[in-house]
Amino acid sequence: MSENKISNIDNYVISKVRERRQELGLSQVKLAIELDLSDSFIGNIESPKHPSHWNIKHLNELAKVLECSPKDFLPDTAL
């Protein structure tokens, strides 16, 4: 994996988080406020041009804000 390329699992998680965020009608800014993160951080994660990604601590906090389980962001089988 090159330094600027996001792994398949990271892409999957990013997509699932974005999908849930949008289902709830939350903007990147609103999510950033809820997580006490900068909106540019959320934007970087959701941009394919940046190598940023969610970590396990983020997933736990995201699940609280997005009213779901952290496992909802993960695939049923390995990628």
Summary of the structure (lengths in Angstrom):
residues: 79
radius of gyration: 12.0
end to end distance: 14.2
largest distance: 33.8
contacts: 183
relative contact order: 0.20
helix: 58%
strand: 0%
